Amino acid sequence: MKNGKNPACPGVILAAVAAAGLLLVSACQTGPVDSGGRGMQLTEWKIVDVAEVDLTLPLLIAPKVTKAEYQCRDNNMNHHRLQLDGGKGGIYTQYVVASLYGEETEKSLNDVEKFKTFVSDFVKGDLAGFDEVREVKHGSKKSAGFVTIADVKNPVRDKCIFARVGYRLKGRTVYDNDFGNLDTAIDFWYCDPNVKFDDFSRALETVGLVGDRAAFAAALAAK
């Protein structure tokens, strides 16, 4: 990932993960498949430097990224998994390098009930209620999804902020079937008794693709 590029990933080794916007499940004989039953090829997760991620999120949030991992799907989708403050939160991102998400992904991300189910499933029965569910609107890019602060019964967490959002971050392509579909999806969570929407609204509303890789790395080092 040099010179600000976000290339498609090389290599194919099967694995199973849970993905933002698309539910990935493991099939016994054919390997992992997505929610539409399509087979996938996934590389193993590997630890990478934070400066190698696709999105500018690490610069836009106060929590420190204490671990970054990378995985490739089908030589065309970059997955990054970020740990925040040693485990108080996490970010899972998917960026489609050479194509776009289908319309069903955007429809799913815009379904508030599916978002609530995502939060409920994440805390595994510890959900005490939602403070508020807000639609996420990027300041200059197309977006689809929601953010909420949830009350959690687990005293270690108490309150957690959750977001599941899709974005169109790359420019328009030359293809006739490019109707402005999404190319990026993220799952985000962070738990703290004093967590607020304002702590992460800037990140969700201004996130972009890393352009100048050297400048990004320097800014992270100075953060």
C-alpha positions as CSV (number, residue, x, y, z in Angstrom):
1,M,0.0,0.0,0.0
2,K,2.4,2.6,-1.1
3,N,2.0,6.1,-2.6
4,G,-1.6,6.4,-1.2
5,K,-2.9,3.4,-3.2
6,N,-5.3,0.8,-1.8
7,P,-4.5,-2.3,-3.9
8,A,-6.4,-5.5,-4.2
9,C,-4.9,-8.2,-2.0
10,P,-2.9,-11.2,-3.1
11,G,-3.3,-14.8,-2.1
12,V,-6.2,-17.0,-1.1
13,I,-6.5,-19.1,2.1
14,L,-10.0,-20.1,3.5
15,A,-11.1,-18.8,6.8
16,A,-14.4,-17.6,8.4
17,V,-15.2,-14.1,9.8
18,A,-18.2,-12.0,10.6
19,A,-18.4,-9.0,8.2
20,A,-20.1,-5.6,8.3
21,G,-23.1,-5.4,6.0
22,L,-22.7,-9.0,4.8
23,L,-23.2,-12.0,7.1
24,L,-20.4,-14.6,6.5
25,V,-21.0,-18.1,7.7
26,S,-18.9,-21.3,7.5
27,A,-20.0,-24.1,5.2
28,C,-18.8,-27.5,6.2
29,Q,-17.5,-28.7,2.9
30,T,-17.3,-25.7,0.6
31,G,-15.7,-23.2,2.9
32,P,-17.1,-19.8,4.0
33,V,-20.0,-18.3,2.2
34,D,-21.7,-14.9,2.4
35,S,-25.4,-14.2,3.1
36,G,-26.2,-14.9,-0.5
37,G,-24.6,-18.3,-0.4
38,R,-21.7,-17.3,-2.6
39,G,-18.3,-19.0,-1.8
40,M,-15.4,-16.8,-0.6
41,Q,-11.7,-17.1,-0.5
42,L,-10.1,-15.4,2.6
43,T,-6.5,-15.1,3.6
44,E,-5.5,-15.6,7.2
45,W,-5.5,-12.6,9.5
46,K,-2.0,-11.0,9.9
47,I,-0.8,-8.2,12.2
48,V,0.1,-5.0,10.3
49,D,1.2,-1.5,11.1
50,V,-1.7,0.9,11.8
51,A,-0.3,3.2,8.9
52,E,-1.3,0.4,6.4
53,V,-5.0,0.6,6.9
54,D,-7.4,1.8,4.1
55,L,-9.4,4.4,6.1
56,T,-8.4,7.6,8.0
57,L,-10.3,6.5,11.2
58,P,-7.2,6.1,13.4
59,L,-6.5,9.8,13.0
60,L,-10.1,10.8,13.7
61,I,-10.7,9.1,17.0
62,A,-9.3,9.7,20.5
63,P,-8.7,6.0,21.5
64,K,-5.4,4.5,20.6
65,V,-5.2,1.7,18.1
66,T,-3.3,-1.0,20.0
67,K,-3.5,-3.7,17.4
68,A,-4.2,-3.7,13.7
69,E,-4.8,-6.8,11.5
70,Y,-5.4,-7.4,7.8
71,Q,-7.2,-10.0,5.7
72,C,-8.1,-10.2,2.0
73,R,-11.3,-11.6,0.5
74,D,-11.4,-12.8,-3.1
75,N,-8.4,-10.7,-4.2
76,N,-10.7,-7.7,-4.2
77,M,-11.7,-6.7,-0.7
78,N,-9.5,-5.4,2.1
79,H,-10.6,-6.3,5.7
80,H,-9.0,-4.5,8.6
81,R,-9.6,-5.3,12.3
82,L,-8.5,-2.7,14.8
83,Q,-8.3,-3.0,18.6
84,L,-8.9,0.2,20.6
85,D,-7.3,1.0,24.0
86,G,-6.3,-2.6,24.6
87,G,-9.8,-4.0,24.1
88,K,-12.2,-1.3,25.2
89,G,-13.4,-1.0,21.6
90,G,-12.9,-2.3,18.1
91,I,-13.3,-1.4,14.4
92,Y,-13.9,-3.8,11.6
93,T,-13.7,-2.4,8.1
94,Q,-14.3,-3.7,4.6
95,Y,-13.1,-1.8,1.5
96,V,-14.0,-3.1,-2.0
97,V,-11.0,-2.2,-4.1
98,A,-12.0,-2.9,-7.7
99,S,-15.8,-3.2,-7.6
100,L,-18.8,-2.1,-5.4
101,Y,-21.3,-3.5,-3.0
102,G,-24.7,-4.5,-4.3
103,E,-27.9,-2.6,-3.6
104,E,-29.0,-5.2,-1.0
105,T,-26.0,-4.2,1.3
106,E,-27.2,-0.6,1.3
107,K,-30.7,-1.7,2.0
108,S,-29.6,-3.8,4.9
109,L,-27.5,-1.0,6.4
110,N,-30.5,1.4,6.2
111,D,-32.7,-1.1,8.2
112,V,-32.8,0.2,11.8
113,E,-34.2,-3.0,13.1
114,K,-31.3,-5.0,11.7
115,F,-29.0,-2.5,13.3
116,K,-30.6,-3.0,16.7
117,T,-30.3,-6.7,16.2
118,F,-26.6,-6.3,15.5
119,V,-26.1,-4.5,18.8
120,S,-28.2,-6.9,20.7
121,D,-26.3,-9.9,19.3
122,F,-23.0,-8.3,20.1
123,V,-23.7,-7.8,23.8
124,K,-25.2,-11.4,24.0
125,G,-28.1,-10.7,26.4
126,D,-26.6,-7.9,28.3
127,L,-28.5,-5.1,26.5
128,A,-30.5,-3.0,28.9
129,G,-31.8,-0.5,26.4
130,F,-30.9,2.1,23.7
131,D,-30.3,5.7,24.7
132,E,-30.9,6.9,21.1
133,V,-30.4,5.6,17.6
134,R,-29.1,8.2,15.1
135,E,-28.7,8.0,11.4
136,V,-25.1,8.6,10.3
137,K,-24.7,11.2,7.5
138,H,-21.2,11.8,6.0
139,G,-20.4,15.4,5.4
140,S,-19.5,15.0,1.7
141,K,-19.9,11.3,0.8
142,K,-22.8,8.9,0.4
143,S,-23.4,6.9,3.6
144,A,-25.9,4.5,5.0
145,G,-26.2,3.3,8.6
146,F,-26.7,4.1,12.2
147,V,-25.0,4.8,15.5
148,T,-26.3,4.4,19.0
149,I,-25.3,4.4,22.7
150,A,-26.6,1.4,24.5
151,D,-26.9,0.7,28.2
152,V,-25.2,-2.6,29.0
153,K,-25.8,-4.7,32.1
154,N,-22.1,-5.8,32.2
155,P,-20.6,-3.5,34.8
156,V,-17.2,-3.5,33.0
157,R,-18.9,-1.9,30.0
158,D,-21.9,0.0,31.4
159,K,-22.3,2.1,28.3
160,C,-21.2,1.3,24.7
161,I,-21.4,3.2,21.5
162,F,-22.0,1.1,18.4
163,A,-22.0,2.0,14.7
164,R,-22.6,0.0,11.5
165,V,-22.2,2.2,8.5
166,G,-21.5,1.9,4.7
167,Y,-19.9,4.6,2.6
168,R,-19.0,5.5,-1.0
169,L,-15.5,6.8,-0.6
170,K,-13.9,6.3,-3.9
171,G,-14.6,8.5,-6.9
172,R,-17.0,7.6,-9.7
173,T,-15.6,4.9,-12.0
174,V,-15.8,4.7,-15.8
175,Y,-18.1,1.7,-15.8
176,D,-21.7,2.1,-17.1
177,N,-23.1,0.1,-14.2
178,D,-21.6,2.4,-11.5
179,F,-24.7,3.9,-10.0
180,G,-22.9,5.2,-6.9
181,N,-23.1,2.1,-4.8
182,L,-21.2,1.8,-1.5
183,D,-17.6,0.6,-1.5
184,T,-16.8,0.6,2.2
185,A,-18.5,-0.9,5.3
186,I,-17.5,-0.6,9.0
187,D,-18.6,-2.1,12.3
188,F,-17.5,0.0,15.3
189,W,-17.9,-0.3,19.1
190,Y,-16.4,1.4,22.2
191,C,-17.4,0.9,25.8
192,D,-16.9,3.5,28.6
193,P,-19.2,4.8,31.3
194,N,-18.8,8.3,30.0
195,V,-18.9,7.6,26.3
196,K,-20.7,10.3,24.2
197,F,-21.8,10.6,20.5
198,D,-19.6,13.6,20.1
199,D,-16.6,11.5,20.9
200,F,-16.9,9.7,17.6
201,S,-19.3,11.8,15.4
202,R,-16.4,13.5,13.6
203,A,-14.8,10.2,12.6
204,L,-18.1,8.7,11.3
205,E,-19.0,11.9,9.4
206,T,-15.6,12.7,7.8
207,V,-13.9,9.4,7.3
208,G,-12.1,9.0,4.0
209,L,-9.6,6.8,2.2
210,V,-6.0,7.2,3.0
211,G,-4.4,9.3,0.2
212,D,-0.9,10.3,1.0
213,R,0.5,7.2,2.8
214,A,3.6,8.9,4.0
215,A,1.7,11.9,5.4
216,F,-0.8,9.6,7.1
217,A,2.0,7.6,8.8
218,A,3.6,10.9,10.0
219,A,0.4,12.2,11.4
220,L,-0.2,8.9,13.2
221,A,3.3,9.1,14.7
222,A,2.7,12.6,15.9
223,K,-0.8,11.9,17.4
